[in-house]
Amino acid sequence: MTPRLSVRDVEKSFGSTPILRGISLDVADHEVVVLIGASGSGKSTLLKTINLIEPVDDGQILLAGDDITDPRVDADGVRARIGVVFQHYNLFPHMSVLDNVTLAARKVRRTPRREAEEHGMRLLDRIGLADKARAYPDRLSGGQQQRVAIVRAMATEPELLLLDEITSALDPVLVGEVLDLVGELKQAESTILMATHEMGFARRVADRIVFLAGGRIVESGPPEQIFDAPQQQATRDFLARLH
């Protein structure tokens, strides 16, 4: 079967500094793949190339078999197929929670407002924030804002969800409620590629862990292999530093 996402020999440099060095990675439908690695290992840059925020220097990225790195591709059309959540919530402060959640559906998918809002309310109810629908983001806690950002990304029912260190800006007390939502998305068979520094969560939610160092994939495998019996010394060293 065609992978939902296929990254093939992707290279990316900023100036003379190589960031991604021949990255190849497939993500199957309904699979949760978690990227781990130190800061500067290339995790965020990889996610940005997949969402076409950063152009690749070489290689290909395919979404359901479509080459999205072809310079002739409709970038906005590709982004409409992908949901993205970054570490900073990026909610529009001048819009209500419900308007934030429904914006993409209304503007990109041309969903009628009533239909989009009904769907948005169902999503907010699912995460226990229906009572905040008319509130503005500054009235929510950080954890609530990040959960809204995730729901906003899911509102258009994307083929692929990219999550980039979504708990790193949160107070530790609020991390759990965000990670619980990602766990629910896994149970709902979403296709997710995410970067995280929460190793316990990665072990719990990932189908596959991918360890990056120096812009390369050093090791990839199921959580029990990576965390309990890593094959590469670089992986062992990275995990030892965390403990």
N, C-alpha and C positions, 0 to 999 in steps of 0.2 A: 504494500500500500504506500501511496505517496505520503511522506511526512507532512504534517501541517506546516512545519518550518524546517528549512534546510539551509544551513550556513556552510559555504564551500570555500575553503582556502582564503578567508577574508584577511586582508592587510589594511592597516590604517596607521598613519603617522601624523603627528602634529609637528610641522616643521621637519627638523632632522631627527625627531624622537619617535621611534616606533612604539605604538601602543598595542596594536593587535598584529600578531605574527603568524599568519597562516591558520586562522581559527576555522575548524570544521566541526559542525554540530547539527544533529537532527533532533527535532521534538515531534513526537507522534501525537495524534489526536488524543485528548483526555489525559495527556501525560503532564506531570509536574516536574520540571527540571530546575534545580537550584544551583546557582553559581556561587561559589565561595572563593575566597582569596583575599590577600592583603589589599589595602588601599593602593591604587596605582597598578593593579594587576590586569586591568582592562575590562572589568565586569560592566561598569556603567557605559563605557564607550561601545561595547558590543551591543548593549540594549539600544543605544542611540542610533547605531547604524541600522538595526533592524527596523526602527521606527522612522528611518530616513531623516533623522535630525542631523546626523553626520554622514557624508558620503564616504563610501569605501574607496580605497586607492586601488585595490585589486580584489578579485574573487567575486562570488555571487551570493545573493541571498534570495531564496525562493519561498514564497508563501503559497501553500497548496499547489506547488508546481509552477507558479507564476514568478518570473524573474523580476523582482521588485527593485533590483539595482540597475536595470536597463535605464539609461538616461532618458528614454522616451516615455517612461512610466508616469502615470498620473499619481503624484505623490500624495495628494489629498485623498484620492480614492483608496490608496493603500492604507493610509492612516485611519480611514473610516472602518477598516477591517480589523484594526488592532486597538486594544484598550491599553492605556499606559497610566501608571501611577508612580510618581517620583517621591523622594524622601520628604520634600516640602510640598504641602498639600495642593498648592496652586489653585485653590478655589477662587472664584471671582468674588471679591469682597463686597461689591456693590449689588450682588444678586442674591436672592434668597436661596436657601438650601435646595428647594424643589426646582428653582430655575437653573441652578448649577447642574443638577442631576439630569434635567430634561433638555439642556441646551443642544447637545450633539444630535439627539434624536430629532429635534425640531428643525435645526439648521442644516444638518448634513443628510439625514434620512428623510427630511420633509414630512415627518410624522405630525398629524394634526395635534394642536396643543392639548386638547382634552384627552386624546388617546395617550400622548406622551406623559401627561401628568398622572393619569390613572396608573400607568405602568410605574412611573417614578414613585408614587405613593406606596405601591405594593413593595417596591424595593426598600424604601425607607422603613416601612413597617417590619420587613423581614430583619432589619438590623436594629430595631427598637428605637428608631429616630423619627417616626411619623409625626410625633408631636413637635418636632423641630422644623417641619417643612417650610414654614413661613418665616423662620428666623434667619438672621444673617450669620455668615461664618464666624464672625468675631464673638458671637454669643455661645459658641461651642468649644468644648475642650479640644486639645490636640488630637486625642484618640478619636473623638467624634468626627472631627474634620477629616481625618485620614480615612475613616470608614465611609464617609460621604464621598470622598475622592474615589475610593474603590468602587462604590456603587455607581458613581457617575461613569467610570470606565466600563462597567458592565451593562449600562443602560441600553447600549446599542447592540447588545449580544455579539460581541466581537469574536472572531475566529481564534484569536490569540490574545492573552493578557500578559503584559510585561510589567513587572513590579521591581522597582529599583530602590533597595534599602529603605523600605517604606516605614520602618520603625526607628530609624537612626535619629530622627529629630524629636522623638517622643520621650516624655518622662517615663522611666521604667515601669511605673505603676500602670501606665496606659497601653503598654506594649501588648499585653495579653489579649485585650479585646480586639485589637487589629488582627493579630495572628489567628485568633479564633475564627474571624470572618474568612480569612484565606483558607483555613481548614474546611469551612463550609463550602467554599467554592470548589475545593478539591472533591468533596463528596458529591457535588453537583456535576462532576466530570468536566470542569473547565480545563482548557489547555493553557498552562502557565509556564513562563520562563521568568525566574526571579533571581535577584541578587540579594543576599542577606548576610549579616554577621551574627545572626541568632542561630547558633549551631544546634541547640536543642530542638528548635523549631524545624530546622532543615532536616534533621534526622526523622522527625515525626511526620512531616508532610511530603517530603520529596519521594518521587519514584526513582530519581537518579540525581546524584550529586556530581557536579563538574568543578574540579579545582583548577583555578587559573593562577599562574605566576609568570611575571615578565611578559604578559601578552600572549602566552601560549597555554593550551590545555595540557596540564601535567598528568592528570589522572581523572578518570570518569568511571562511575559505577554506582551500584545501589548503596544506600546509606550505611548498611551494616559493614560493607567492605571498606568504604572510605574512612569511616570513623573507628572501626574496630580492628581492621587489618589492612591499612593502606599499603600499597605496593611500592610507592616511590618515596625516597628519602625526603624530598621537598615537601610532600604531603605530611609526612610524620613530623617534620620540623615545624610546619605551620600550625598543626594541631597542638603540638607541645607548647608552643608560645601562647596559645589561647588558654591553656590550663596552668 
